[in-house]
Amino acid sequence: MTLDHNAVRADQPVTAGDDWWQTGVVYQIYPRSFADSTGDGVGDLPGIMAHLDHLGRDGLGVDAIWLSPIYPSPGRDLGYDVSDHGAVDPIFGSMADFEALVGAAHRQGIRVILDLVMNHTSDRHPWFRASRADPAGPYGDWYLWRDPAGRDRRGRPRPPNNWLSFFGGSGWTWDEGRRQFYFHTFLAEQPDLNWRNPAVPGAQLGMVRGWLDRGVDGFRLDVFNTFFKHADFVANPGAGLRRQAWDRQRHVYDQNQPELVEFLARFRTEVDGRPGRMTVGELFGGGAETAASFAADRHLIFDFVLLERPWSAAAFGTAIERVERAFGPVRWPTVVLSNHDRPRHASRLAREIGQEHRDAVAKAAAVILLTLRGTPFLYYGEELGLGDIAVRRAEAIDPPARRAGLFFPWWNRDGCRSPMPWTGTPNAGFTAPGARTWLPLAPDAATRNVASQAADRESVLATYRRLLATRRSLRPLRAGTFRRVGADHRDVLAWIREAAGEEVLVVVNFAPRPVAVTLGVEVGSGTWLRADGTHLEPGPPIGPDRRVALRPLEAVISTRRG
């Protein structure tokens, strides 16, 4: 199939200026789990295309979809072990399917963001196979090969230094063929590339250009701050006793090296050469302050401060203030509550107050996600209040989960990757009835699915749709400044977003009981929306004395003219 690149680009929607990376909402799709068109139990690209109506203008109305890796892969880390960065894994379909998806998404006003895994490859990648086979060949220095640091008492080669694998054990694996160790931040089947070899960034940028030519609108950079390691392979200093071995080191020399800045500038220049493109980087380790140091226009950085907070006004308030201080008024943050590596926030946050409140917490959290300053990233299924599933260790697919134990604690990431439930029919409309799904469906899929919630105006999905429509209609929620508002109750957070003389006030009750709170701001008149665990409704909940009566787990949004 020959692709008309200009036609694909012409299908891209036009928003107010070139600021969709800032004003829009990004929806993360885990392709294996979204929709299966073939009946093999694994989601695919045609399945995604078949459900674009759920995401487009007449559905949620998101601005972009981010696809977790779709490249050919042995699947040792479920796609994050890439064996060909420039192709599509047949399990998901063909390149023609991808091109069709891009065109269809653009016609729906949805941009497409690809996940770029550039720190490492699969050990089955042709580059690594050539590097392993011929140290003196053209690919011999494309990976981090080192001689042993002597021998132990039993004559076995000792690793070059103390660098670790995030998935447990040493980060060095001995290769008998080359008689050397190679380094891997993750699985032994995921060798790290040698970014100090100029050919490596050159090859990666060539791959990036290829995807941009196919109409891709942006990239999510997997663990981007690990690309460069110290040239002298200096041992990391200790960090004291921690539960995880990885956390017992300060990762001074195996990430965040100075050379990264120069490459990011090259990479971003390449992307900026195509109008309307953006990137978002996954910061591997480090907090909001480190994330902010890498942020730039059209180039966002994830920080996971909110994603790691318990459900309390104090915890969220502290996290929000930390992000605001770190990013300041100029840099633009992201807002993330869930992703493919962490427990779903509907389950995680409700644990603080009881799973019976899961839907109410999901709705209140949706208000937070969509009204804070920053670009929101919504993980598939969160618009249904989807929860984590339980997968026994013996049946785990997540590689490190199969090795978890007392000395290697690990949360099984299978729990947040269950198939999307579309209907109440057998296999929830995800795949053909009778097919075996690659992971189990959620136990409540027969009732918690898109079809049932679309018909219920009090559902989590209905709330998300109204909130997203409200966000689109109010510029302060898309691009306004942020100002915390005083509230004299420990379970309440309040803030104002402002743009062009228009203000939006947001008040959230974190408690599963009614509260009354006095706000430290003049409210005035305006249009009100209440999200109280049932649905959004108009109403004037604030009296002239600034006293607000909030129902359990209620969030209130008000607009007013300055």
C-alpha positions in Angstrom: 0.0 0.0 0.0 1.3 3.4 -0.9 0.5 6.1 1.6 -0.3 9.7 0.6 1.4 11.5 3.4 0.0 14.8 2.5 -3.6 13.4 2.6 -3.1 12.0 6.1 -1.8 15.3 7.3 -4.7 17.2 5.6 -7.1 15.1 7.7 -5.7 16.5 10.9 -8.1 18.7 12.8 -7.3 22.3 13.5 -7.7 23.6 17.0 -7.3 27.1 18.4 -3.8 27.8 17.3 -1.2 25.0 17.7 -1.8 24.4 21.4 -3.6 21.1 21.4 -0.7 19.5 23.3 -1.6 22.0 26.1 -5.3 22.4 25.9 -6.3 18.9 24.9 -6.9 15.6 26.6 -4.9 12.4 25.8 -6.4 9.0 26.1 -4.0 6.1 26.6 -4.8 2.8 24.8 -3.2 -0.4 25.8 -3.6 -2.1 22.4 -3.8 -5.7 23.6 -6.7 -4.8 25.8 -8.9 -2.3 23.9 -10.8 -4.3 21.3 -10.1 -7.5 19.3 -11.3 -7.7 15.7 -10.0 -11.2 14.9 -11.3 -13.4 17.7 -7.8 -14.4 18.9 -8.4 -12.8 22.3 -5.8 -10.0 21.8 -6.7 -6.4 21.0 -5.6 -5.0 17.7 -5.5 -1.9 15.5 -8.7 -2.6 13.5 -10.4 -3.1 16.9 -9.3 0.4 18.0 -10.5 1.9 14.7 -13.9 0.2 15.2 -14.4 2.1 18.5 -13.2 5.5 17.5 -16.8 6.8 17.9 -16.4 6.2 21.6 -13.5 8.5 21.7 -14.4 11.1 19.0 -16.6 14.2 18.8 -19.8 12.3 19.5 -18.3 10.3 22.4 -15.8 11.4 25.0 -14.3 14.0 22.6 -10.6 13.4 23.5 -8.0 15.2 21.4 -5.4 12.4 21.0 -4.9 8.7 21.6 -1.5 7.4 22.9 -0.9 3.8 21.8 1.4 1.7 24.0 4.0 -0.1 21.8 2.7 -1.7 18.6 6.1 -2.8 17.2 7.2 -6.4 16.5 8.3 -7.9 19.8 8.9 -11.3 21.3 6.6 -10.1 24.1 9.0 -10.7 27.0 7.9 -7.3 28.4 4.7 -7.2 26.4 5.9 -4.9 23.6 8.5 -2.9 25.5 11.1 -5.3 24.1 11.1 -4.1 20.5 12.7 -6.1 17.7 11.9 -3.7 14.9 11.1 0.0 15.6 9.8 0.7 12.1 7.1 -1.9 11.7 3.8 -3.1 13.2 3.6 -6.4 15.1 1.3 -8.8 13.2 -0.5 -9.5 16.5 -1.9 -6.0 16.1 -2.4 -6.0 12.3 -0.4 -4.5 9.4 1.1 -1.2 8.5 -1.9 -0.7 6.2 -4.1 -1.1 9.3 -2.0 1.5 11.1 -2.3 3.9 8.3 -6.0 3.4 8.1 -6.3 4.0 11.9 -4.3 7.3 11.6 -6.6 8.5 8.8 -9.8 7.5 10.5 -8.6 9.1 13.8 -7.7 12.3 12.1 -11.1 12.5 10.5 -12.6 12.1 14.0 -10.5 15.0 15.2 -8.2 12.7 17.1 -4.4 12.8 16.9 -2.2 9.7 17.3 0.7 9.4 19.6 3.1 6.5 19.5 5.1 5.0 22.3 8.8 5.2 21.6 11.0 2.6 23.3 14.6 3.9 22.6 16.6 3.1 25.7 16.8 -0.6 24.8 15.8 -3.2 22.3 14.8 -6.8 22.4 17.8 -9.2 22.4 16.3 -10.5 19.2 16.6 -7.2 17.4 18.9 -7.5 14.4 21.2 -4.8 16.0 21.8 -6.8 19.1 22.2 -10.1 17.2 24.9 -8.5 15.1 26.5 -6.8 18.1 26.7 -10.1 19.9 28.0 -12.0 16.9 30.8 -9.6 15.9 32.4 -7.2 18.4 34.5 -5.7 15.6 31.6 -5.3 13.2 29.5 -2.2 12.4 27.1 -3.0 15.4 29.7 -4.2 17.8 29.6 -1.0 19.9 25.8 -0.4 19.7 25.2 -1.8 23.2 26.8 -1.5 26.6 29.4 -4.3 26.6 32.1 -4.4 29.3 34.8 -6.8 30.4 34.3 -8.5 33.8 35.8 -6.9 36.9 37.8 -10.0 37.7 36.6 -13.4 38.9 34.9 -14.5 42.1 36.1 -17.4 44.3 34.4 -19.9 42.1 36.0 -18.5 39.0 32.8 -16.9 37.7 33.1 -13.5 36.0 32.2 -10.5 38.2 29.9 -7.7 36.9 31.7 -4.5 35.9 30.0 -2.5 38.6 27.0 -2.5 41.0 24.4 -1.2 38.6 21.1 -3.0 39.0 18.1 -4.1 36.9 14.8 -2.5 37.9 13.2 -5.9 37.5 15.5 -7.5 40.1 19.2 -8.6 40.4 22.2 -7.3 38.7 21.8 -5.2 35.5 24.7 -7.1 33.9 24.3 -10.4 32.0 27.3 -12.5 31.0 27.4 -13.4 27.3 29.5 -16.5 26.7 29.9 -15.8 23.0 31.5 -12.3 23.4 33.0 -13.2 26.7 31.7 -9.9 28.1 28.8 -8.6 30.1 26.1 -6.4 28.6 23.9 -4.0 30.6 20.1 -4.0 30.8 18.1 -1.6 33.0 15.1 -4.0 32.8 15.0 -7.7 31.6 18.1 -9.5 30.4 16.1 -9.8 27.1 16.1 -5.9 26.9 19.7 -4.9 26.4 20.4 -1.1 26.7 21.7 0.7 23.7 25.0 2.7 23.7 23.8 6.2 23.1 27.4 7.5 23.1 27.9 5.8 19.7 26.8 8.4 17.2 25.2 5.8 15.0 22.6 5.0 17.7 20.9 8.4 18.0 21.2 8.7 14.2 19.3 5.5 13.6 16.7 6.4 16.2 16.1 9.8 14.6 15.7 8.1 11.2 13.0 5.9 12.7 11.3 9.0 14.2 11.2 10.6 10.8 9.6 7.5 9.3 6.7 7.6 11.7 6.3 11.4 11.3 6.0 10.8 7.6 3.1 8.4 8.2 1.2 11.2 9.9 2.0 10.4 13.6 1.2 13.5 15.7 3.5 12.9 18.7 5.5 10.5 20.8 5.7 9.3 24.3 9.3 8.6 25.2 9.7 5.5 27.4 12.2 6.1 30.3 14.0 8.8 28.3 16.3 9.9 31.1 18.1 6.5 31.1 19.4 6.8 27.5 22.9 7.9 28.6 25.0 6.3 31.3 28.3 7.5 32.7 31.1 7.0 30.2 33.3 5.4 32.9 30.6 3.2 34.3 31.1 4.5 37.8 29.4 2.6 40.6 26.3 4.1 42.1 26.4 5.2 45.7 24.2 3.5 48.3 20.9 5.0 49.5 20.4 3.1 52.7 18.0 0.2 53.5 15.0 0.0 51.3 12.4 -2.7 50.5 13.3 -2.8 46.8 17.0 -3.4 45.9 16.7 -0.8 43.1 15.9 1.9 45.7 19.0 1.0 47.8 21.1 2.9 45.3 21.2 6.6 44.3 21.1 6.3 40.5 23.6 9.0 39.8 25.6 7.3 37.0 23.0 5.1 35.2 20.6 7.9 34.3 20.2 11.7 33.9 23.6 12.2 32.3 24.5 15.7 30.9 24.6 14.4 27.3 20.9 13.8 27.4 20.2 17.5 27.1 21.9 17.7 23.7 20.1 14.7 22.3 16.7 15.9 23.5 17.4 19.2 21.7 18.1 17.3 18.5 15.1 15.1 18.9 12.8 18.0 19.7 14.1 20.0 16.7 13.2 17.0 14.5 9.7 16.8 15.9 9.2 20.6 15.8 10.0 20.6 12.1 6.5 19.1 11.5 3.7 21.5 12.4 1.4 20.5 15.3 3.6 17.7 16.7 4.4 17.1 20.4 6.1 14.7 22.7 5.7 13.6 26.3 8.6 12.0 28.2 8.3 9.3 30.9 10.6 10.3 33.7 12.2 7.2 35.2 12.8 8.2 38.8 12.8 11.7 40.2 10.0 13.9 41.2 8.2 17.0 39.9 11.3 19.1 40.2 13.3 16.9 37.8 10.3 16.6 35.5 10.0 20.4 35.3 13.6 20.8 34.4 13.1 18.8 31.2 9.7 20.4 30.2 9.4 22.8 27.2 6.7 24.0 24.8 5.2 21.1 22.9 7.4 18.7 25.0 5.7 17.6 28.1 7.1 15.5 30.9 5.2 13.1 33.1 5.5 13.5 36.8 3.7 10.9 38.9 3.2 12.9 42.1 -0.6 12.7 42.0 -0.6 9.1 40.8 1.2 8.1 44.1 -1.0 9.9 46.5 -3.7 8.4 48.8 -7.3 9.8 48.7 -7.2 12.7 51.0 -7.4 16.5 50.6 -4.1 16.9 52.5 -2.2 14.5 50.3 -3.6 15.8 47.1 -3.2 19.4 48.2 0.5 18.9 49.0 1.1 17.1 45.7 -0.6 19.8 43.7 1.3 22.6 45.4 4.6 20.7 44.8 3.9 20.5 41.1 2.9 24.1 40.9 6.1 25.2 42.6 8.2 23.0 40.4 6.7 24.0 37.1 6.0 27.6 37.9 3.8 29.8 35.7 5.6 29.1 32.5 6.3 25.4 32.2 3.2 23.2 31.5 2.7 20.1 33.6 0.8 16.9 33.0 -2.0 15.4 35.1 -2.0 11.6 35.5 -3.9 9.4 37.9 -3.4 5.9 36.2 -1.4 4.2 33.5 -0.4 0.7 32.3 2.2 0.3 35.1 0.2 1.4 38.1 -3.0 0.3 39.9 -6.1 1.9 38.4 -7.1 5.0 40.5 -10.7 4.0 40.9 -9.6 0.9 42.8 -6.5 2.5 44.5 -8.2 5.6 45.8 -11.3 3.9 46.9 -9.3 1.6 49.2 -8.9 4.6 51.5 -12.6 4.9 52.2 -14.2 1.6 51.0 -14.8 0.0 47.6 -18.5 0.8 47.9 -17.6 4.4 47.1 -15.6 3.5 44.0 -17.9 5.2 41.5 -18.2 8.3 43.6 -14.4 8.5 44.0 -14.0 7.9 40.2 -16.2 10.9 39.5 -14.6 13.2 42.0 -11.2 12.1 40.7 -12.4 12.9 37.1 -13.1 16.4 38.2 -9.6 16.7 39.6 -8.0 15.2 36.5 -9.8 17.5 34.1 -9.7 20.8 36.0 -6.1 21.0 37.3 -3.5 23.0 35.4 -1.8 20.6 33.0 -2.5 18.2 30.1 -4.7 15.4 31.4 -3.8 11.8 30.4 -6.8 9.4 30.7 -6.1 5.7 30.9 -8.5 3.5 28.9 -11.4 2.2 31.1 -11.1 4.9 33.7 -14.1 6.6 32.1 -16.1 3.5 33.4 -14.5 3.5 36.8 -12.8 0.2 35.8 -11.0 -1.5 38.6 -8.0 -3.7 38.9 -8.4 -7.4 38.4 -6.9 -10.2 40.5 -4.4 -12.5 38.7 -2.8 -15.3 40.6 1.0 -15.4 40.6 0.9 -18.8 38.9 -1.0 -17.2 36.0 0.8 -13.9 35.8 1.9 -12.6 32.4 3.8 -9.6 33.7 7.4 -10.9 33.7 8.7 -9.5 37.0 5.5 -10.5 38.8 6.4 -14.2 38.1 9.6 -13.7 40.1 8.1 -11.6 42.9 8.7 -12.7 46.4 9.9 -11.6 49.9 13.2 -10.2 48.5 11.7 -8.8 45.3 8.3 -7.3 46.1 6.4 -6.4 42.9 2.8 -5.4 42.0 1.5 -7.5 39.2 0.8 -5.1 36.4 -1.7 -7.5 34.8 -4.1 -6.1 37.3 -4.5 -2.8 35.5 -4.4 -4.2 31.9 -7.7 -6.2 31.7 -9.7 -6.1 28.4 -12.1 -3.2 27.9 -15.7 -4.1 28.5 -17.9 -2.8 25.7 -21.2 -4.6 26.2 -22.9 -7.0 28.6 -22.6 -9.9 26.2 -20.2 -12.9 26.6 -16.6 -11.6 26.5 -18.0 -8.1 26.9 -17.8 -7.3 23.2 -14.0 -7.2 23.5 -13.6 -10.3 21.4 -15.7 -13.1 19.9 -17.9 -15.1 22.4 -16.1 -18.2 23.4 -12.6 -16.9 22.7 -10.0 -16.9 25.4 -9.1 -13.3 26.3 -5.4 -12.7 26.9 -6.1 -11.5 30.4 -9.4 -12.1 32.3 -12.1 -9.6 32.0 -13.1 -7.6 35.2 -15.6 -9.6 37.2 -18.2 -6.9 36.9 -17.9 -6.5 33.1 -21.4 -7.7 32.5 -22.7 -4.5 34.2 -19.8 -2.1 34.1 -19.3 -1.6 30.4 -19.7 1.1 27.7 -23.1 0.1 26.5 -24.7 0.0 30.0 -23.1 3.2 31.2 -23.9 5.1 28.0 -27.6 4.5 28.7 -27.3 5.7 32.3 -27.0 9.4 32.9 -25.8 8.8 36.4 -22.9 6.6 35.3 -19.2 7.3 35.5 -19.1 7.4 31.7 -21.9 10.0 31.6 -20.0 12.1 34.1 -16.8 12.0 32.1 -18.6 13.0 28.9 -20.2 16.0 30.6 -16.9 17.0 32.2 -15.0 16.7 29.0 -17.7 18.8 27.3 -17.5 21.4 30.1 -13.7 21.5 29.8 -14.0 22.1 26.0 -16.4 25.0 26.6 -14.3 26.7 29.3 -10.9 28.0 28.3 -9.7 28.5 31.9 -9.9 24.8 32.4 -7.8 24.2 29.2 -5.1 26.8 29.5 -5.8 29.0 32.5 -3.6 29.8 35.5 -4.0 28.0 38.8 -4.6 29.6 42.2 -5.3 27.6 45.4 -8.3 28.9 47.4 -8.5 28.6 51.2 -11.0 26.3 52.7 -11.6 25.8 56.4 -12.2 22.1 56.3 -9.6 19.4 56.2 -11.5 17.2 53.7 -12.0 20.0 51.1 -9.7 21.3 48.4 -10.6 24.4 46.2 -8.8 26.2 43.4 -9.5 28.8 40.7 -8.5 28.6 37.0 -8.4 31.9 35.2 -8.0 33.0 31.6 -8.9 36.2 29.8 -10.9 37.6 32.6 -13.0 34.4 33.1 -12.6 32.3 36.3 -13.6 28.8 37.1 -13.9 27.7 40.7 -13.5 24.0 41.6 -14.3 22.7 45.1 -13.8 19.0 46.0 -15.1 17.1 49.1 -12.8 14.1 49.7 -15.0 12.8 52.6 -17.7 10.1 52.2 -20.0 12.4 54.3 -21.6 15.8 53.9 -19.4 18.8 54.9 -19.9 22.5 55.2 -16.9 24.7 54.4 -16.2 28.4 54.1 -14.2 29.5 51.1 -11.6 32.2 51.2 -12.8 33.9 48.0 -15.8 35.9 46.9 -17.9 33.7 44.8 -20.3 35.9 42.9 -22.9 34.6 40.4 -22.3 32.2 37.6 -23.2 28.8 36.2 -22.7 25.9 38.5 -22.2 22.2 37.9 -22.2 19.6 40.7 -20.6 16.2 40.5 -21.6 14.3 43.6 -21.3 10.6 42.9 -24.5 10.6 40.8 -24.3 13.1 38.0 -23.7 16.7 37.1 -26.6 19.0 37.8 -27.1 22.8 37.8 -27.5 24.4 41.2 -26.3 27.3 43.4 -24.5 25.5 46.3 -22.7 28.6 47.7 -24.5 31.2 49.8 -23.6 34.9 50.3 -21.5 34.1 53.4 -19.1 32.0 51.3 -20.4 28.9 53.0 -20.6 25.8 50.8 -22.6 22.8 51.6 -21.1 19.8 49.9 -22.6 16.3 49.6 -20.4 13.2 50.2 -17.5 13.0 47.7 -19.0 15.9 45.8 -17.1 18.2 43.4 -18.5 21.5 42.4 -17.5 23.6 39.3 -18.5 27.2 38.9 -17.8 29.8 36.3 -17.9 33.5 36.8 -16.8 36.7 35.0 -14.0 38.7 36.6 
